[in-house]
Structure formats: structure tokens, C-alpha cells
Amino acid sequence: MQFAFVTTISHTLHTPHTPHTHDLHSTATPLPRPIAPGQPLTALAPMQDVTDLAFMRVIAHYGAPDCFVTEFFRVHAQSRPEKHILRSIDENTTGRPVFAQLIGGDIRHLTRTVTELLRHPVAGIDLNLGCPAPKVYKKNAGGGLLREPKKIAGILAALRDLIPGLFTVKMRIGFEDTRHYAEILDLINEHRIDMLTIHGRTVRELYRSPVRYDEIARAVARVRCPVLANGNITSAAKAAAVITQTRAAGVMIGRHAIRNPWIFRQCREQFSGKPVTRITLADVRDYIRRLYEATQTDVLTGAPIPEHAHVARMKKFLNFTGQSVDPEGAFLRDMRRATTAAALFAACDKHLLANPSATFSDEPHPGVIARPNCET
């Protein structure tokens, strides 16, 4: 599928000093250039306990997105930027820019944290206004702030004054409804946000309800900056369809990049009208091996992770990957029983190497459910 509006998007993203439909304010720092010039942007979503340095490197091996966003830095009175998240910025070898995301509600501590983060090679600062975890929104951070547009206005004003380069926002369409949505979108314009990512659900809807892409289209029409569409982008074909429906400047993909690390490469193929790479079960077995080896050490200490703990963490990743292995969910059932590396890889070999040339489904098989939901 070839996009008729690619030229417009390219102009929007890379000539920030020229007024146009998506960006009517000047930006000192241009947004990241797509890997494939003229195509919509792709980004890996920030996911707690997932998008660390090791995972970013694995994703880059199979086909990097145009940019990465870190797990969120928790900001409060006693906080300092978490060292393991800083590593994903300071030791980035993916060849793609990394935005630092932060979450919090106190302006003084947010500005202090931004000042510290700007000492590192960040592509920009991203503010989380969408996390639906109760332990976050009950502290009036993340998605909880969507109930208070005036407080959001104060935060955006303070951070915009402080950040000389790119300042981006990731948000949902509201807390329990969309009553404040238009007002917050107007604040995005007022405070000259450089890029906005919209997850098309409310905080209360978590990940269960259908994504309201019409609300993402509403944001595209209302704000002056480029908008990334987020939420249930399951495949390259779905990414293309969502961009066509919403007119967004690109997509941000989270859980389905855990399931299918080739998805960003496939998006580039889809956007250019080329055949989309077919992934086999043997390819998936290689991904699991690479991911296991990349995540064997503790992100803080560098010490080897005990086998039982590492296997337990791998199962969290494979809960998503298993959605596309077989329609009966047999791989998931066997994988979830494993408590040792030998048992885990025996389950992988049983289901992935018995017929290695079989196709790994681009879409999750209907009814094959992953757990847990971890995209922030």
C-alpha cells in the first residue's frame, strides 16, 4: 500500500520552520528522520520492565523503529533518574534516537529531573499522561492527570520553558470519558509540543475495549504537531489502515512488538508497497534464543540472573509471542509450565522446530490471550 500523503508527512517532520497543516510553530530541533525517507514514523512504545537496553538492542537486530521511548522515569520528592533506564540512553547502540519518558505530577521535581536528563544524549523529553495503572493514577500522575487540565497546563508550561529541544507527550483520550480531551489538545498547541502520541482508549478502559481511532483522527485535525497513533497496532497492515483512517504521522507500537519484533521492518515494507516479509516459526525460535541471551544479566548490577527468575521473565515476553504460534494456544500452555531453561527451550523446540518453515501469523490468533498487559 503506497500512501498518497507521504510527501506531506515528510515535509511536516523535516522542515519544521515552514508552516503547514501539522506544524504551525517553529521547532529548534527537527524530529527524527524515518529510516525510509518520506515514510510515516514508527516508534517503540515505553513499556515498564520491557523496553530496557537489552530489549531495544534485540528489536534493532530484527528491524529498528524510527525511534525508541524509554520506560518512564518515576519522578517524586526522593527520586533520581533510575540508572538502568539511563543505560538505555547512554549505551544506546541501535543507531536510532531514544526519548526519555518521565511520569509525575509535581512541577518542581519534574523540572529537576528534566534538568538531569538533559545532561544525557536524549533525543527529547516525553511526558506520560496515559499510564492506566491504579498505583500511578491514584497519585495523580500518568493518566490521572487527565482529570485536571489546569494542572497539565502548568506542567507543560514549565517543561516547555526548560526544554530547548524536542518535548513530546503521550496521552490517552481521557480518564473515564473524553470531557477534557479537546481542552487538553488545545494545551498541546498552546505550549508548542513537538509531537503527540495518542492511545485511543480512556484510562478506565485499560487495554480491553476497542481503540477509538476516530478520537485519534480528531486530535490529528485539532493539533498543530505530528500525531502518532497508538493502541492495538497488531501488524503492518493494521498500521497502514490506522494511518489511512486517522491521517496520523505514524504509529507507536508496544505489546505487538514484543510478539513480533519484525513489525517495524514489515511496516516499512507495507508503507512502500513492497511484499511484507514472511516470518517462520524457525525465525521465532531464533528470536527467543537471542532474547534469552540478551536478558541474562541484571540491568542494575550486571550479575547473572538466577535461572528460575530469568525463565519467569522470559515467559512474560513469550505470553505475547505465543499468540501467533498456533491457533489452539498449545505453545503457550506448554511454555507456561516451564520452570527451567531446558524445559522452556524444549517447549520452544516442540512447537517451533517440528515444522520450522510454517508461518508465524502476522496477527494474533483469535482467542489466544496474552497475559499480562504491560504497555504503559
Secondary structure, 3 states (H helix, E strand, C coil): CCCCCHHHHHHHHHCCCCCCCCCCCCCCCCCCCCCCCCCCEEEECCECCCCCHHHHHHHHHHHCCCEEEEEEEECCCCCCCCHHHHHHHHCCCCCCCEEEEEECCCHHHHHHHHHHHCCCCCCEEEEEECCCCHHHHCCCCHHHHHHCHHHHHHHHHHHHHHCCCEEEEEEECCCCCCCCHHHHHHHHHHCCCCEEEEECCCCCCCCCCCCCHHHHHHHHHHCCCCEEEECCCCCHHHHHHHHHHHCCCEEEECHHHHHCCCHHHHHHHHHHCCCCCCCEHHHHHHHHHHHHHHCCECCCCCCECCHHHHHHHHHHHHHHHHHHCCCCCHHHHHHHHCCCHHHHHHHHHHHHCCCCCCECCCCCCCCCCCCCCCEC
